[in-house]
């Protein structure tokens, strides 16, 4: 069964950087489109960035030019390099795929950006 383990979150000041990692297991990672999402309490989970199986990427307007999504199929890892972080990036970040995993989500990794 699918298992997603996110890591790399933390507390940084505005303008800082973090690199998130998601270790996937139980899926054929290489053929799946994957994505990073984030959620703040009281709001819906939102798509931050996605990457297709062939490596094409898409970013939300709020992170375009600051975040970079990538994948390492050999290690079944999804990565998110976050630069020039802003307080509004504060959220819990989750990896997943646009078509979902039947309602399953990992535990997420918390990112806190202070001004």
Rosetta blueprint (number, residue, H / E / L):
1 X L
2 X L
3 X E
4 X E
5 X E
6 X E
7 X E
8 X L
9 X L
10 X E
11 X E
12 X E
13 X E
14 X L
15 X L
16 X L
17 X L
18 X E
19 X E
20 X E
21 X E
22 X E
23 X E
24 X E
25 X E
26 X L
27 X L
28 X L
29 X H
30 X H
31 X H
32 X L
33 X L
34 X E
35 X E
36 X E
37 X E
38 X E
39 X E
40 X L
41 X L
42 X L
43 X L
44 X L
45 X L
46 X E
47 X E
48 X E
49 X E
50 X E
51 X E
52 X L
53 X L
54 X L
55 X L
56 X L
57 X E
58 X E
59 X E
60 X L
61 X L
62 X L
63 X L
64 X L
65 X L
66 X L
67 X E
68 X E
69 X E
70 X E
71 X E
72 X E
73 X L
74 X L
75 X L
76 X L
77 X E
78 X E
79 X E
80 X E
81 X E
82 X E
83 X L
84 X L
85 X L
86 X L
87 X H
88 X H
89 X H
90 X L
91 X E
92 X E
93 X E
94 X E
95 X E
96 X E
97 X L
98 X L
99 X L
100 X L
101 X L
102 X L
103 X L
104 X L
105 X L
106 X L
107 X L
108 X L
109 X E
110 X E
111 X E
112 X E
113 X E
114 X E
115 X L
